[in-house]
Amino acid sequence: MGGKYKKYTKSSKGTIAERVNVVTEMILDGMIRADMIQYASKILPETQKPRWDVSSRQIDTYISKANQQISKQYEKDIKHLTKNG
């Protein structure tokens, strides 16, 4: 019985961490969600497959984790600045 949903392969923790770091940089560079989805879904000529082959919902997860990383770094920076300022 075929489903209407595309099946995605599960990425390793290392791959996910790398993608979250890329998304973090994209956020810091001012990119919006649509740009991130386009980046992830771009067909690479050498493989003829999407760069990341993930759903837009997974991109949202990466964005959420990236925002958490940014917040943590911000908190560390504030503590450092107020401690040494």
Backbone torsions as a table, in degrees:
resi	resn	phi	psi	omega
1	MET	NA	112.9	-178.3
2	GLY	-81.2	135.6	177.7
3	GLY	-93.4	165.2	-179.7
4	LYS	-90.1	-3.2	-177.7
5	TYR	-98.6	139.8	178.2
6	LYS	-73.7	138.2	177.1
7	LYS	-92.5	131.4	178.7
8	TYR	-110.7	145.3	176.0
9	THR	-82.1	147.5	-178.9
10	LYS	-76.0	131.7	180.0
11	SER	-86.3	152.8	178.1
12	SER	-72.4	162.5	178.4
13	LYS	-60.1	-38.3	178.9
14	GLY	-64.1	-42.0	178.6
15	THR	-64.7	-42.7	179.2
16	ILE	-62.8	-45.0	179.5
17	ALA	-60.5	-40.9	178.6
18	GLU	-63.4	-43.8	179.7
19	ARG	-65.9	-40.0	177.5
20	VAL	-62.1	-39.8	177.4
21	ASN	-63.5	-39.8	177.4
22	VAL	-63.8	-45.0	179.5
23	VAL	-64.2	-37.5	176.6
24	THR	-58.4	-46.7	178.4
25	GLU	-62.6	-38.9	178.5
26	MET	-61.7	-43.6	178.7
27	ILE	-61.7	-47.1	-179.2
28	LEU	-64.4	-26.3	176.9
29	ASP	-85.0	-1.9	176.2
30	GLY	89.0	13.1	179.4
31	MET	-73.7	150.0	178.5
32	ILE	-100.7	168.5	-175.9
33	ARG	-53.6	-44.4	-178.4
34	ALA	-59.7	-38.2	177.5
35	ASP	-65.0	-38.7	-179.7
36	MET	-67.0	-40.7	178.0
37	ILE	-64.4	-42.4	178.6
38	GLN	-62.6	-42.8	178.1
39	TYR	-58.6	-48.4	-176.2
40	ALA	-66.9	-31.8	-174.5
41	SER	-95.3	-0.1	-179.6
42	LYS	-59.3	130.9	178.8
43	ILE	-77.6	123.4	179.5
44	LEU	-86.1	131.8	-176.5
45	PRO	-60.4	-35.8	-175.8
46	GLU	-71.7	-26.9	-179.2
47	THR	-112.9	-18.3	-174.4
48	GLN	59.3	27.8	177.2
49	LYS	-126.6	160.2	177.3
50	PRO	-61.6	149.2	-179.3
51	ARG	-52.6	-49.5	-177.6
52	TRP	-112.9	-23.7	-179.0
53	ASP	52.8	54.6	177.9
54	VAL	-126.7	160.6	178.0
55	SER	-79.0	164.0	176.4
56	SER	-64.6	-29.0	176.4
57	ARG	-64.7	-37.6	177.6
58	GLN	-67.5	-36.4	175.4
59	ILE	-60.3	-40.0	177.2
60	ASP	-60.7	-38.0	177.0
61	THR	-64.5	-43.3	177.6
62	TYR	-61.9	-40.8	179.1
63	ILE	-63.1	-43.0	179.2
64	SER	-61.3	-46.0	179.2
65	LYS	-65.7	-37.5	178.0
66	ALA	-64.3	-42.5	177.8
67	ASN	-62.5	-36.4	176.5
68	GLN	-64.3	-42.7	177.9
69	GLN	-61.4	-43.7	-179.9
70	ILE	-62.4	-43.8	179.4
71	SER	-62.3	-43.1	178.9
72	LYS	-62.1	-43.5	179.6
73	GLN	-65.6	-38.9	178.0
74	TYR	-60.8	-45.7	179.5
75	GLU	-61.4	-42.2	177.6
76	LYS	-62.3	-42.9	-179.5
77	ASP	-64.0	-42.1	179.2
78	ILE	-63.1	-45.5	179.4
79	LYS	-61.1	-42.4	-179.7
80	HIS	-64.9	-43.5	-178.6
81	LEU	-67.7	-40.5	-178.7
82	THR	-75.3	-28.2	178.6
83	LYS	-73.3	-39.8	-175.9
84	ASN	-100.8	1.0	-173.6
85	GLY	-93.5	NA	NA
